[in-house]
Amino acid sequence: MATDLVIEERPVDDPELARLLAAAFEELVGRYGAEGRSQVKDGARYLVVLDDDTAVGCGAVQAFDADGEHAGDGELKRMYVVPAARGRGFARVLLTCLEHVAREAGHPALRLSTGELQPEAIALYESSGYQRTAPWGKYVDQPLTTCYAKSL
């Protein structure tokens, strides 16, 4: 891993963040087809990974949209690292920082959804202590989607 790694919070209208989010969506469309993006709420906190001042990854934490038992949890959104920067540990460091953001926001757990056609994401989440959960919301009827949660 590079020694000049920086992770910083960025506003939703940041141009480098927008470039990363567009690349992430393009990759998802390539794997799954144009099914549309899941919603990121106003107030989500975005982090961007910089390697030698180049934005190479991003992710966000937002409040999980649930009543009852999971109310108050956080939800991980838009985790992405550009292909040229993969395999260098950036995603794991980013995930740790996003978990810290979720804890700071008072979320007792962090939830996420990922796709079965993303084995690298599944491996990251499972090796980071995330457990498979029942699907929620729009994911209930999406067989290629897997949901996870981790207590913080």
N, C-alpha and C positions, 0 to 999 in steps of 0.2 A: 504494500500500500504506500502511496505517496506520502511524504512528510508534510506537504502543503495542503492537507485536507482541511476544509472549513465547512461547517454546516451553519447556515443562518436562516432566520425567519424572513420570508418575503411576502409582500402584499399580493393579493390575487391578480392584480393587473401588471405585475412585473413581467417584462418582455422575455427574460430568460426562463422564468417559470412557464409562461405561455408556450414557449418553444418546446419545453420538456413535456408538457401536458399534451400538446398536439402530436408529438412523436409517440407518446404512450398510447394514445387513442388509435393512431395509425397501426401500431403493432397489434393492438387488440382486434381491430377490424381484420387484419391479416390472419389472425388465428381463429376468430369466431364469426366473422362476417359483421355486417353493419347492424348490430342490435341496439345501438344507442348506449350512451354513457349513463351510469348511475349518478344520481344527484349529489353534488357537494353543496352543503348549506352555506349561507352567509354566516360569517363568523368562524369558519374553519381556519385553522392555523396551518400554514404551509411552510415546510422547510425545504431548502435547496442545498444540495451537496456541491461544493466547489473543489475541484482538483486543479491546482496551479491556476486559480482564477477563472477556470472554465466550469460552467454549470453542467454537471454530469448526472444528477439525480434529484428526485423530489419525492415528497410525500406530504400527507395532511392528516390532521386529527380534527374530528368534529364530534358534536354530541350525537349519541346513538338515538335514533328515532324509535322509542319504545315506551310503553307504559308498563307498570307492574314490576316484575322481578328484575328486568334489565334497565329500567329507567336510571339515568345517571351514568351509564357506561359511556365510553368513548367509542368512536368508530374510525378505523384506519382507512384512508382513501388515497388514491393516486400514487401508490408506491411505484417508483420507476427509476431505473438506471439505464443510461444509454448503452447499447451493445458493446461499444468499444471500451467501456469502463467496467464491464462485468467481470466477475471472478477476482476482484481486488479487495473485497470486503466492504465496499461502500454501502451496500444495501443493509448489511448487518449493523454497521455504525449508525446509519440513518434510522433504522428501526428502533434501536436503543434510544436515540434522541427523541423520536416520536413518542415512545413510551414515557419518557420523562415529561414531555409536554402534556400528555394525557394525565399523568399523576399530578402535575402542577395545577391542572384544571379541575382536580378533584374526582376524576373518573376512577371508580374502583376496579374496572376491567376495561380491556380494549377488545373490540370485535372487528372482524373483517370478513370480506368475501374475496375469493380468488377463483380462478378457473382450472378445471382439470387438465387443460392444455398448456398449463404453466407449471410444469414439474419443478422448475428452479424456485418459483415462489413458494410452492408447497413445501419444498425441502427447507427453505429459509424459515418459514413460520413454524414448522414442526420442530426444527432443531433449536428454535428460540423459545420453546415452551408453550406454544399455542396448541389448543385442543380442538378437535372437530366438534361442531355443534349442529343442532338441527338448523336447517335453513330458515330464514325469516323473510317477511315481506315479499317483494317481487322475486326473491331467489327460490321460493318454495317450489315453483314449477319450472326451474331451470336446471336440468340434470347435469350440465357441465359446470355448475357452480358449487363450490365447497365453502362452507362457512366455518370460522374459527373464533375462539375467544381465549383470552389470557387474563387472569387476575393480576392486578398490579400491586 
